[in-house]
Amino acid sequence: MEVCYADFKQDIDHYRRLGADEDALVRSEGLLNHYFFVIQQLDELERSLELKNAHIARLQEQLFGPNTPTDDDLAEESHDSLKDKNNPPVDDADSEVEANDEPCDEADKHDETEISNGDPVPKEKKPGHGRLGADEYTGAEQVFCSHEHLKAGDTCPECLNGRIYAVDPMRRVVIDGRAPLLATVFLIEVLRCALCGMRFRAQAPVDTTQKYTALSKSVLAYLHCGSGQPYNRIEIMQRMMGMPVPASTQSDLLESMMGPLYPVFTRLIWYAANSDCIYQDDTFIKILALIKENKQCQPARKGMSSSGFVTEGKHPIALFFAGREHAGEHFDQIMEHRSKDADDIIRMADALKANSKHEHPAKKSKCNGHAVRRFKPIANLFPIECHQILQWYSDVYDHEAYCKEHELTPIDRLHYHQEHSSPIMEQMKAYIEHQLDGKLVEPNGALGKEYKYLLNHWEELTLFLRVAGAPLDNNPCERILKSLIMYRKNSQIYVTQYSAYNLHIITSIIATCRLNEIDAIDYLTQLQNHEQEVWANPDQWLPWNYLETIECLSQPPPETINGLQSSAISA
């Protein structure tokens, strides 16, 4: 457009040099300026409409989920569907049947075969029936039911000749319901002497000095922090089942169990700080005390956030922090525990500026998953361009899936990506630069902004092609943040910053147990039962070694003779 305008200007100047009527030239020049001004405004309007449609598409995706792709659309398909793009589509009715794992009714048994070339062909059944076997219920109480009239060794009542013997028992699972916190009332008999008045009290089978056991606190902590159940909902359920536990009491119980959790949380921070790679992200929260402070004092920073961190490896760790600080500042707090001789840690995060505001050096890696999600909402507006970008990313994720499936070492994974993924990423970059430099796309439009996002963060997005162990995306941290998001949607608010700090510690320990496939309720219970031992040596009471520590404590001490171990004397 600028070239055409310059051509018209040159023509007017040419006629002016030839001595044409100046008034006519001025009128023509005015009309020319007005005409191109209108065209420029139309371009601005078109770009504004394009951005508006992109915003509406993103809003629709957030509210209603991504649109289901069709065969006629060139929009991006999901990562799994791209693998099977050569397979024919499945009808909706068939997909509904495949998704149902329940056994069919008697009336539907005649549909189990299909007719192919006149011959019945049995349908392929999905493996498994969707039910859990009795072996899965490891925490269930086992009750042996003996026969009412017979026992092993008796004469067979049927043939009257043989002897019956025991075989493997039949197993049946019965699941009952009860309140999460089960109350037991002990009626302790008290006898009193009629002459002296002395009272004699019976001995209870359990310790009744503490009303709430360590297990009850652990279950409550898991319900509130691990499942996001608000105190009031737990109170209503407990009261409905005749075992009331007030909401205020629940808060006091969680505070009372924090003692042994502090040293464990500190050691988890140390292990996370000395890992090779750490994921981080933020999500917003509401703390009532800070909200009141914002209204009264007008502090310099009014925002509140929960920061989540994840480390992978043999023993993955999840950490959560709450307050006015963002993830970058919490990252510096964690890195204070890192060894001085260690190399710079790999820090994976999204492109939010707050994530990069830290002082401790790190190898910055940014999330390609966020980059992929930026193109999905506008795929219907720019089907060809977005499909191309998403197809390239799909190939890269296929290579990442291969590395995970074959459990490649970080060095082998790096070499594999350099060989297979690096050409794809370079082709993507050249394609984007060609689109922008050739003015094939509006730079400030919806698609142009996403192109510039990739180019501006290209070094961090492609760190996995240069550094061994650098992740491809921030999905591990995104997954664990769901615990905080679930809590926020249910409980909505923290009362004080102190309570938020404590609850984030409990959530960190529960999330770490989940990552290590550890029973979080049992772990929290054992920490409370061995509080002194935990403070003395917290390294022996981490989620992945506490069972070995308990086993060592349960073993009897070696025999001693005159204060010396018998083994030492024999030596």
ZAKEGU-940585 format. One line per field, with one value per residue (C-alpha): x, y, z; residue in three letters. Coordinates in nm, 4 decimals. Layout:
N
X: c(X/...)
Y: c(Y/...)
Z: c(Z/...)
base: c(Ala/...)
***
This chain:
571
X: c(0.0000/0.2836/0.4383/0.1153/0.0835/0.4436/0.3732/0.0760/0.2824/0.5534/0.2935/0.1594/0.5101/0.5809/0.2732/0.3691/0.7092/0.5404/0.3412/-0.0036/-0.2762/-0.1681/-0.5257/-0.6175/-0.3026/-0.3772/-0.7326/-0.6013/-0.3416/-0.6075/-0.8343/-0.5393/-0.4533/-0.8168/-0.8473/-0.5408/-0.6439/-0.9735/-0.7866/-0.5560/-0.8546/-1.0117/-0.6895/-0.6921/-1.0552/-0.9763/-0.6873/-0.9052/-1.1745/-0.9095/-0.7817/-1.1374/-1.2173/-0.8991/-0.9971/-1.3477/-1.2031/-0.9781/-1.2704/-1.4864/-1.2082/-1.1783/-1.5543/-1.6583/-1.3321/-1.1560/-1.3641/-1.3864/-1.1891/-1.3498/-1.2033/-1.2819/-1.1033/-0.7350/-0.7209/-0.4886/-0.5920/-0.4940/-0.1547/-0.2987/-0.5262/-0.2330/-0.0654/-0.3726/-0.4536/-0.4435/-0.7153/-1.0798/-1.3029/-1.5297/-1.9003/-2.0302/-2.2495/-1.9582/-1.7357/-2.0034/-2.0118/-1.6310/-1.6199/-1.8583/-1.6780/-1.9906/-2.1134/-2.4004/-2.7530/-2.9053/-3.1120/-2.7989/-2.6052/-2.7208/-2.5265/-2.1914/-2.1273/-2.1121/-2.1896/-1.8919/-1.9255/-2.2180/-2.0230/-2.0606/-1.7448/-1.7141/-1.6484/-1.3171/-1.3670/-1.1642/-0.9267/-1.0428/-1.3867/-1.3147/-1.3602/-1.0958/-0.9949/-0.9827/-0.6028/-0.6383/-0.7994/-0.4777/-0.6175/-0.9369/-1.0045/-1.0054/-1.2672/-1.2449/-1.5844/-1.5721/-1.8363/-2.1334/-2.1368/-1.8230/-1.4485/-1.1454/-1.1121/-1.4839/-1.6624/-1.8250/-2.2003/-2.2693/-2.0897/-2.0453/-1.7045/-1.4458/-1.2781/-1.3158/-1.0127/-0.9589/-0.9038/-0.8416/-1.1203/-1.3673/-1.3200/-1.6003/-1.5555/-1.8202/-1.7759/-1.9555/-1.9826/-1.9021/-1.7959/-1.4404/-1.3661/-1.5041/-1.5854/-1.5913/-1.7435/-1.5755/-1.7967/-1.5329/-1.6686/-1.6079/-1.6462/-1.6681/-1.6154/-1.9235/-1.7120/-1.3993/-1.5242/-1.2245/-1.2974/-1.1647/-1.1703/-1.1429/-0.8610/-0.9629/-0.8302/-0.6765/-0.5261/-0.8176/-0.6138/-0.6129/-0.9544/-0.8211/-0.5675/-0.2814/-0.4669/-0.7749/-0.5598/-0.3968/-0.7326/-0.8569/-0.5408/-0.5860/-0.9537/-0.8874/-0.5505/-0.5293/-0.8920/-0.9877/-1.2819/-1.3742/-1.4028/-1.7752/-1.8546/-1.6656/-1.8484/-2.1888/-2.1109/-1.9759/-2.2758/-2.5170/-2.3616/-2.3755/-2.0024/-1.9683/-1.6312/-1.6714/-1.4899/-1.2941/-1.1775/-1.0591/-0.8426/-0.6887/-0.6219/-0.4266/-0.2219/-0.1450/0.0027/0.2510/0.5387/0.7146/0.6207/0.8479/1.1826/1.0621/0.9532/1.2932/1.4734/1.2464/1.3478/1.7146/1.6700/1.4747/1.7431/2.0162/1.8333/1.9248/1.5985/1.3088/0.9673/0.7826/0.4543/0.2100/-0.1632/-0.3552/-0.5064/-0.6979/-0.5756/-0.8275/-0.5664/-0.3778/-0.7000/-0.7771/-0.4201/-0.4641/-0.7675/-0.6115/-0.2424/-0.2265/0.0986/0.3284/0.2411/-0.1174/-0.1091/-0.1249/-0.0170/0.0636/0.3902/0.4387/0.7713/0.8379/1.1568/1.1771/1.4134/1.4339/1.2461/1.0262/0.9386/0.6533/0.6734/0.4153/0.4567/0.1972/0.2126/0.2799/0.6018/0.5900/0.7540/1.0794/1.1326/1.0433/1.2919/1.5680/1.4602/1.4904/1.8252/1.9736/1.9948/2.1810/2.5402/2.7906/2.9853/2.6840/2.6265/2.3434/2.0068/1.7667/1.4578/1.1447/0.8593/0.6231/0.7044/0.5494/0.7927/0.7472/0.8949/1.2214/1.2653/1.5223/1.8836/2.0196/2.1729/1.9858/1.9558/1.6214/1.3869/1.0357/0.7275/0.6523/0.3135/0.2113/0.3305/0.1165/-0.1911/-0.1560/-0.2222/-0.5171/-0.7840/-0.7018/-0.6770/-1.0223/-0.9184/-0.5886/-0.6320/-0.3390/-0.0729/-0.1790/-0.2092/0.1468/0.2873/0.0912/0.1947/0.5615/0.5091/0.3252/0.6319/0.8563/0.6289/0.6361/1.0130/0.9765/0.7339/0.9906/1.2550/1.0239/0.9095/1.2670/1.3848/1.6774/1.9382/1.9546/2.2592/2.0986/1.7737/1.9671/2.1375/1.8076/1.6350/1.9306/1.9094/1.5312/1.3744/1.6339/1.5605/1.1907/1.2386/1.4726/1.2174/0.9505/1.1660/1.2443/0.8754/0.7785/1.0522/0.9446/0.5844/0.6819/0.9572/0.7529/0.4567/0.2396/0.0812/-0.0032/0.2731/0.0336/-0.2517/-0.3598/-0.1348/0.1560/0.1632/0.1902/0.4711/0.6588/0.5995/0.7856/1.0724/1.1106/1.1465/1.3146/1.6368/1.4481/1.1931/1.4717/1.6953/1.6103/1.8135/2.1310/2.1281/2.0933/1.7968/1.6170/1.2422/1.0111/0.7228/0.6017/0.3271/0.4507/0.4102/0.0789/-0.0524/0.0411/-0.1021/-0.4433/-0.4362/-0.4205/-0.6753/-0.9146/-0.8666/-0.9259/-1.2479/-1.3840/-1.2573/-1.1999/-0.9947/-0.7280/-0.7850/-0.4271/-0.0881/0.0208/-0.2607/-0.1866/0.1795/0.0885/-0.1677/0.0793/0.3306/0.0725/-0.0217/0.3466/0.3980/0.0787/0.1713/0.5240/0.3771/0.1559/0.4501/0.6407/0.3315/0.3403/0.0415/0.0204/-0.2192/0.0069/0.3114/0.1552/0.0457/0.3932/0.5486/0.3189/0.3851/0.7640/0.7928/1.1111/1.2870/1.1838/1.3355/1.6520/1.7146/1.4643/1.6678/1.5547/1.1872/1.1384/0.8500/1.0740/1.2622/1.0371/0.9167/1.2747/1.3323/1.0233/1.1341/1.4735/1.3071/1.0831/1.3796/1.4968/1.8330/2.1318/2.2106/2.4657/2.6955/2.8405/2.7466/2.9364/2.7758/2.8241/2.9455/3.2240/3.3282/3.3407/3.5539)
Y: c(0.0000/0.2427/0.1748/0.2683/0.5860/0.6822/0.6200/0.8557/1.1193/1.0914/1.1402/1.4562/1.5953/1.5149/1.7102/1.9943/2.0182/2.0218/2.3351/2.1842/2.3748/2.3986/2.4133/2.0955/1.9263/2.0348/1.9002/1.5723/1.5445/1.6056/1.3400/1.1032/1.1516/1.1068/0.7919/0.6259/0.7362/0.5516/0.2428/0.2584/0.2808/-0.0186/-0.2140/-0.1163/-0.2245/-0.5564/-0.6162/-0.5245/-0.7671/-1.0354/-0.9848/-0.9752/-1.3085/-1.4557/-1.3376/-1.4780/-1.8108/-1.8298/-1.7425/-2.0118/-2.2648/-2.1729/-2.1900/-2.4823/-2.6628/-2.7004/-2.7523/-3.1074/-3.1245/-3.2659/-3.4283/-3.1285/-2.8793/-2.8148/-2.7085/-2.8875/-3.2242/-3.3592/-3.5215/-3.8730/-3.8275/-3.7077/-4.0416/-4.2201/-3.9753/-4.2556/-4.4517/-4.4040/-4.2024/-4.3801/-4.3028/-4.1429/-4.4387/-4.6822/-4.4631/-4.4577/-4.8356/-4.8582/-4.6142/-4.8236/-5.0783/-5.2116/-5.5596/-5.5634/-5.6644/-5.9975/-5.8276/-5.6941/-6.0199/-6.0836/-5.7736/-5.9222/-6.0431/-5.8596/-5.9822/-5.9617/-6.1139/-6.3189/-6.4784/-6.3804/-6.2260/-6.1819/-5.8291/-5.7549/-5.7046/-5.4576/-5.6266/-5.6257/-5.5650/-5.2439/-5.3965/-5.4039/-5.7407/-5.8270/-5.7934/-5.4200/-5.3654/-5.3862/-5.1844/-5.3861/-5.5967/-5.9687/-6.1818/-6.5591/-6.7247/-7.0928/-7.3426/-7.3692/-7.7486/-7.8894/-7.8665/-8.0078/-8.3835/-8.4559/-8.7166/-8.5836/-8.5550/-8.6076/-8.9359/-9.0465/-9.1982/-8.9283/-8.6803/-8.3107/-8.0789/-7.7033/-7.5270/-7.1623/-6.9590/-6.7666/-6.3920/-6.1382/-5.7636/-5.5692/-5.1920/-5.0118/-4.6418/-4.4423/-4.0949/-3.9885/-3.9255/-4.2166/-4.1506/-4.4215/-4.3639/-4.5760/-4.6440/-4.6942/-4.8703/-4.6941/-4.8729/-4.6872/-4.8157/-4.7582/-4.7157/-4.5147/-4.3675/-4.4839/-4.5038/-4.7797/-4.7152/-4.9787/-4.9665/-4.8591/-5.0681/-4.7572/-4.4304/-4.1963/-3.8980/-3.7546/-3.7069/-3.6813/-3.9408/-3.8806/-4.0796/-3.8576/-3.5484/-3.7094/-3.7998/-3.4465/-3.3000/-3.5140/-3.4237/-3.0507/-3.0036/-3.3098/-3.3161/-2.9512/-3.0170/-2.7027/-2.7233/-2.6453/-2.9320/-3.1770/-3.0412/-3.0849/-3.4437/-3.5361/-3.3838/-3.5572/-3.8938/-3.8215/-3.7559/-3.3754/-3.2063/-2.8241/-2.6270/-2.4270/-2.7506/-2.8818/-2.5744/-2.6209/-2.9886/-2.9140/-2.6529/-2.8986/-3.1542/-2.9114/-2.9817/-3.2694/-3.1339/-2.8287/-3.0163/-3.2514/-2.9578/-2.7919/-3.1059/-3.1320/-2.7767/-2.8759/-3.1789/-2.9720/-2.7003/-2.9537/-3.1226/-3.0869/-2.9328/-2.7553/-2.6621/-2.3572/-2.1761/-1.9446/-1.9322/-1.6620/-1.7029/-1.4923/-1.4356/-1.2455/-1.0759/-0.9439/-0.8253/-0.6185/-0.4896/-0.3796/-0.1718/-0.0181/0.0345/0.0454/-0.1568/-0.1289/-0.4809/-0.5958/-0.9242/-1.2682/-1.5949/-1.9581/-2.0749/-2.4386/-2.6161/-2.9698/-3.1688/-3.5005/-3.7904/-4.0940/-3.9112/-3.6324/-3.3435/-3.0915/-2.7618/-2.4876/-2.1355/-1.8653/-1.4897/-1.1701/-1.3066/-1.4478/-1.7682/-1.5942/-1.4691/-1.8074/-1.9595/-1.7490/-1.8666/-2.2290/-2.1730/-2.0439/-2.4128/-2.5157/-2.6284/-2.3618/-2.6072/-2.7233/-2.6160/-2.3821/-2.5495/-2.5815/-2.3702/-2.4515/-2.1999/-2.0189/-1.6832/-1.4731/-1.1985/-1.2637/-1.6120/-1.4646/-1.2060/-1.3924/-1.3244/-1.6778/-1.7931/-2.0624/-2.2136/-2.0768/-2.3045/-2.2080/-2.4163/-2.5362/-2.6542/-2.2916/-2.2141/-2.4951/-2.3804/-2.0272/-2.1523/-2.3799/-2.1086/-1.9333/-2.2504/-2.1854/-1.8332/-1.9400/-2.3116/-2.3638/-2.1755/-2.3072/-2.6620/-2.6440/-2.5170/-2.7713/-3.0537/-2.9716/-2.9613/-3.2932/-3.4518/-3.3092/-3.4519/-3.7869/-3.7847/-3.6935/-3.9826/-4.2150/-4.0987/-4.1641/-4.4999/-4.6234/-4.4547/-4.2796/-4.1148/-3.7317/-3.7456/-3.9982/-3.7978/-3.4824/-3.6552/-3.8041/-3.4641/-3.2999/-3.5562/-3.5695/-3.2595/-2.9947/-2.9969/-2.9637/-2.6633/-2.4952/-2.5502/-2.3972/-2.0913/-2.0408/-2.0705/-1.8073/-1.5669/-1.6075/-1.5326/-1.2171/-1.0882/-1.1514/-0.9641/-1.2707/-1.2127/-0.8959/-0.8568/-0.7025/-0.9387/-1.2432/-1.4830/-1.2401/-1.1933/-1.5692/-1.5859/-1.3104/-1.4877/-1.7919/-1.5873/-1.3717/-1.6818/-1.9105/-1.9623/-2.0688/-2.2785/-2.4773/-2.5288/-2.8997/-2.9130/-2.7823/-2.8882/-3.2452/-3.2877/-2.9694/-3.0454/-2.9780/-2.8244/-2.7296/-2.9919/-3.1567/-2.8277/-2.7549/-3.0879/-3.0403/-2.6871/-2.8468/-2.9294/-2.5594/-2.4689/-2.7314/-2.5949/-2.2390/-2.3338/-2.5135/-2.3187/-1.9957/-1.8138/-1.8406/-1.6454/-1.5500/-1.5776/-1.8084/-2.0552/-2.0362/-2.1158/-2.4199/-2.5527/-2.5157/-2.7238/-2.9999/-2.9821/-3.0026/-3.3187/-3.4806/-3.3953/-3.5321/-3.8559/-3.8847/-3.8344/-4.1101/-4.3364/-4.3261/-4.3481/-3.9847/-4.0543/-4.3188/-4.0971/-3.8008/-4.0325/-4.1782/-3.8301/-3.7347/-4.0564/-4.0082/-3.6326/-3.6372/-3.8753/-3.6605/-3.3475/-3.5378/-3.6700/-3.5540/-3.7151/-4.0562/-3.9547/-3.8522/-4.0094/-4.2546/-4.3938/-4.3567/-4.7184/-4.8471/-4.6181/-4.7506/-5.1062/-5.0336/-4.8810/-5.1855/-5.4250/-5.5123/-5.3664/-5.6039/-5.7903/-5.6215/-5.7636/-5.5188/-5.2341/-5.3835/-5.5504/-5.9224/-5.8957/-5.6608/-5.8994/-6.1961/-5.9968)
Z: c(0.0000/0.0810/-0.2603/-0.4418/-0.2403/-0.3230/-0.6932/-0.6870/-0.5083/-0.7706/-1.0468/-0.8799/-0.8371/-1.2022/-1.3189/-1.0846/-1.2524/-1.5915/-1.4899/-1.4367/-1.2551/-0.8891/-0.7536/-0.9352/-0.8082/-0.4494/-0.4753/-0.6194/-0.3470/-0.0790/-0.2273/-0.2483/0.1208/0.2193/0.0105/0.1603/0.5092/0.4627/0.3401/0.6421/0.8770/0.7055/0.7604/1.1289/1.1536/0.9869/1.2256/1.5257/1.4107/1.3665/1.7205/1.8534/1.6859/1.8316/2.1812/2.1371/2.0185/2.3252/2.5539/2.3932/2.4432/2.8116/2.8695/2.6505/2.5753/2.2402/1.9281/1.7987/1.4700/1.1570/0.8488/0.6296/0.8551/0.8156/1.1806/1.4155/1.5427/1.8800/1.9329/1.9456/1.6466/1.4349/1.4962/1.3577/1.0789/0.8202/1.0009/0.8921/1.1267/1.3708/1.3923/1.7080/1.7872/1.7613/1.9753/2.2439/2.2527/2.2691/2.5607/2.7683/2.9816/3.1515/3.0481/2.7999/2.8913/2.7984/2.5283/2.3599/2.3424/1.9872/1.8793/1.9778/1.6216/1.2927/0.9447/0.7068/0.3573/0.4797/0.7658/1.1297/1.2666/1.6440/1.7641/1.9288/2.3001/2.4966/2.7415/3.1017/3.2458/3.4352/3.7795/4.0498/4.1868/4.5539/4.5532/4.4896/4.8310/5.0313/5.3226/5.3590/5.6640/5.5821/5.7535/5.7135/5.6907/5.7924/5.6896/5.9230/5.9481/5.7864/5.8328/5.6545/5.7107/5.7461/5.5377/5.2223/5.2883/4.9171/4.8393/5.2050/5.1165/5.0426/5.2725/5.2106/5.2157/5.1993/4.8662/4.7846/4.9465/4.7361/4.7729/4.7761/4.8401/5.0316/5.0520/5.3321/5.4124/5.7235/5.8240/5.7305/6.0986/6.2976/6.6644/6.9328/7.2762/7.5465/7.8505/8.1175/8.4228/8.7545/9.0898/9.4209/9.7713/9.9856/10.3005/10.2045/9.8792/9.6758/9.3032/9.0806/8.7058/8.4337/8.1809/7.8283/7.5376/7.3772/7.4962/7.5689/7.6872/7.3334/7.1784/6.8221/6.7096/6.4691/6.2036/6.2334/6.1771/5.8747/5.7213/5.7846/5.6284/5.3187/5.2865/5.3207/5.1475/4.9234/4.8062/4.8522/5.0840/5.2835/5.6600/5.6496/5.4121/5.6307/5.9349/5.7687/5.6674/6.0092/6.1869/5.9504/6.0405/6.4128/6.4618/6.4656/6.4188/6.4052/6.1375/6.3953/6.5572/6.2213/6.1722/6.5178/6.4480/6.1304/6.3132/6.5935/6.3510/6.1902/6.4331/6.2513/5.9087/5.9267/5.9248/5.6515/5.4350/5.4856/5.3702/5.0653/4.9752/5.0037/4.7777/4.5234/4.5244/4.4458/4.1602/3.7928/3.6731/3.8421/3.7051/3.8332/3.7828/3.9594/4.0223/4.2014/4.5499/4.8006/5.1562/5.3683/5.5881/5.2840/5.1214/5.4320/5.4279/5.0670/5.1651/5.4757/5.4047/5.0237/4.9988/4.6992/4.5894/4.6206/4.4327/4.5948/4.4403/4.5051/4.3519/4.2605/4.1996/4.0795/4.0410/3.8603/3.9024/4.1263/4.4010/4.2541/4.4844/4.4835/4.6731/4.7231/4.8606/4.9260/4.9720/4.7822/4.6276/4.2765/4.1538/4.0588/4.4156/4.5630/4.3179/4.4764/4.8230/4.7130/4.5433/4.8709/4.9692/4.6518/4.6776/4.5760/4.3611/4.1600/3.8016/3.7106/3.7456/3.4525/3.5265/3.3267/3.3288/3.0972/2.9405/3.2184/3.3158/3.6887/3.6439/3.5127/3.7892/3.9954/4.0850/4.1077/3.7758/3.5882/3.2438/3.1349/2.9483/2.8412/2.7818/2.4304/2.5538/2.6046/2.2526/2.1112/2.3020/2.1633/1.8096/1.8850/1.9449/1.6165/1.4096/1.2607/1.1601/1.0003/0.9281/0.6900/0.8889/1.2297/1.1016/0.9731/1.3040/1.5075/1.2753/1.3303/1.7049/1.6868/1.5240/1.7972/2.0674/1.8892/1.9294/2.2966/2.3428/2.1838/2.4311/2.7261/2.5957/2.5520/2.8754/2.7103/2.9289/2.9195/2.6885/2.4532/2.4577/2.3647/2.0737/1.9551/1.9573/1.7858/1.5086/1.4642/1.6227/1.5387/1.1615/1.2361/1.4644/1.2147/0.9402/1.1623/1.2330/0.8639/0.7800/1.0409/0.9312/0.5683/0.6623/0.8537/0.6236/0.3120/0.4648/0.4073/0.7472/0.9383/1.2050/1.4578/1.3791/1.5752/1.3842/1.3585/1.7347/1.7876/1.5310/1.7123/2.0448/1.9134/1.7707/2.0846/2.3060/2.0531/2.2524/2.5665/2.3736/2.2024/2.5064/2.4926/2.1681/2.3368/2.7043/2.8288/3.0590/2.9499/2.9385/2.6490/2.8422/3.1892/3.2098/3.5357/3.7220/3.5512/3.6788/4.0429/4.0441/3.9989/4.3708/4.4562/4.1895/4.3246/4.6763/4.5524/4.3752/4.6811/4.9802/4.7813/5.0440/5.3164/5.6365/5.7277/5.5636/5.8478/5.7759/5.4025/5.4766/5.6881/5.4423/5.1551/5.3513/5.3991/5.0313/4.9343/5.1381/5.0062/4.6454/4.6974/4.8334/4.5277/4.2929/4.4764/4.5012/4.8811/5.1150/5.2255/5.5148/5.6658/5.6126/5.7937/6.0742/6.1222/6.1285/6.4148/6.6045/6.5772/6.6106/6.8236/6.5851/6.2879/6.4424/6.5350/6.1814/5.9162/5.6348/5.7590/5.7536/5.3938/5.1974/5.0129/5.3168/5.6212/5.6018/5.6275/5.9242/6.1021/6.0333/6.1888/6.4944/6.5389/6.5519/6.9024/7.0059/7.0023/7.3224/7.5457/7.8081/8.0591/7.8295/7.5327/7.2367/7.2224/6.8655/6.9744/7.2540/7.0206/6.7788)
base: c(Met/Glu/Val/Cys/Tyr/Ala/Asp/Phe/Lys/Gln/Asp/Ile/Asp/His/Tyr/Arg/Arg/Leu/Gly/Ala/Asp/Glu/Asp/Ala/Leu/Val/Arg/Ser/Glu/Gly/Leu/Leu/Asn/His/Tyr/Phe/Phe/Val/Ile/Gln/Gln/Leu/Asp/Glu/Leu/Glu/Arg/Ser/Leu/Glu/Leu/Lys/Asn/Ala/His/Ile/Ala/Arg/Leu/Gln/Glu/Gln/Leu/Phe/Gly/Pro/Asn/Thr/Pro/Thr/Asp/Asp/Asp/Leu/Ala/Glu/Glu/Ser/His/Asp/Ser/Leu/Lys/Asp/Lys/Asn/Asn/Pro/Pro/Val/Asp/Asp/Ala/Asp/Ser/Glu/Val/Glu/Ala/Asn/Asp/Glu/Pro/Cys/Asp/Glu/Ala/Asp/Lys/His/Asp/Glu/Thr/Glu/Ile/Ser/Asn/Gly/Asp/Pro/Val/Pro/Lys/Glu/Lys/Lys/Pro/Gly/His/Gly/Arg/Leu/Gly/Ala/Asp/Glu/Tyr/Thr/Gly/Ala/Glu/Gln/Val/Phe/Cys/Ser/His/Glu/His/Leu/Lys/Ala/Gly/Asp/Thr/Cys/Pro/Glu/Cys/Leu/Asn/Gly/Arg/Ile/Tyr/Ala/Val/Asp/Pro/Met/Arg/Arg/Val/Val/Ile/Asp/Gly/Arg/Ala/Pro/Leu/Leu/Ala/Thr/Val/Phe/Leu/Ile/Glu/Val/Leu/Arg/Cys/Ala/Leu/Cys/Gly/Met/Arg/Phe/Arg/Ala/Gln/Ala/Pro/Val/Asp/Thr/Thr/Gln/Lys/Tyr/Thr/Ala/Leu/Ser/Lys/Ser/Val/Leu/Ala/Tyr/Leu/His/Cys/Gly/Ser/Gly/Gln/Pro/Tyr/Asn/Arg/Ile/Glu/Ile/Met/Gln/Arg/Met/Met/Gly/Met/Pro/Val/Pro/Ala/Ser/Thr/Gln/Ser/Asp/Leu/Leu/Glu/Ser/Met/Met/Gly/Pro/Leu/Tyr/Pro/Val/Phe/Thr/Arg/Leu/Ile/Trp/Tyr/Ala/Ala/Asn/Ser/Asp/Cys/Ile/Tyr/Gln/Asp/Asp/Thr/Phe/Ile/Lys/Ile/Leu/Ala/Leu/Ile/Lys/Glu/Asn/Lys/Gln/Cys/Gln/Pro/Ala/Arg/Lys/Gly/Met/Ser/Ser/Ser/Gly/Phe/Val/Thr/Glu/Gly/Lys/His/Pro/Ile/Ala/Leu/Phe/Phe/Ala/Gly/Arg/Glu/His/Ala/Gly/Glu/His/Phe/Asp/Gln/Ile/Met/Glu/His/Arg/Ser/Lys/Asp/Ala/Asp/Asp/Ile/Ile/Arg/Met/Ala/Asp/Ala/Leu/Lys/Ala/Asn/Ser/Lys/His/Glu/His/Pro/Ala/Lys/Lys/Ser/Lys/Cys/Asn/Gly/His/Ala/Val/Arg/Arg/Phe/Lys/Pro/Ile/Ala/Asn/Leu/Phe/Pro/Ile/Glu/Cys/His/Gln/Ile/Leu/Gln/Trp/Tyr/Ser/Asp/Val/Tyr/Asp/His/Glu/Ala/Tyr/Cys/Lys/Glu/His/Glu/Leu/Thr/Pro/Ile/Asp/Arg/Leu/His/Tyr/His/Gln/Glu/His/Ser/Ser/Pro/Ile/Met/Glu/Gln/Met/Lys/Ala/Tyr/Ile/Glu/His/Gln/Leu/Asp/Gly/Lys/Leu/Val/Glu/Pro/Asn/Gly/Ala/Leu/Gly/Lys/Glu/Tyr/Lys/Tyr/Leu/Leu/Asn/His/Trp/Glu/Glu/Leu/Thr/Leu/Phe/Leu/Arg/Val/Ala/Gly/Ala/Pro/Leu/Asp/Asn/Asn/Pro/Cys/Glu/Arg/Ile/Leu/Lys/Ser/Leu/Ile/Met/Tyr/Arg/Lys/Asn/Ser/Gln/Ile/Tyr/Val/Thr/Gln/Tyr/Ser/Ala/Tyr/Asn/Leu/His/Ile/Ile/Thr/Ser/Ile/Ile/Ala/Thr/Cys/Arg/Leu/Asn/Glu/Ile/Asp/Ala/Ile/Asp/Tyr/Leu/Thr/Gln/Leu/Gln/Asn/His/Glu/Gln/Glu/Val/Trp/Ala/Asn/Pro/Asp/Gln/Trp/Leu/Pro/Trp/Asn/Tyr/Leu/Glu/Thr/Ile/Glu/Cys/Leu/Ser/Gln/Pro/Pro/Pro/Glu/Thr/Ile/Asn/Gly/Leu/Gln/Ser/Ser/Ala/Ile/Ser/Ala)
***
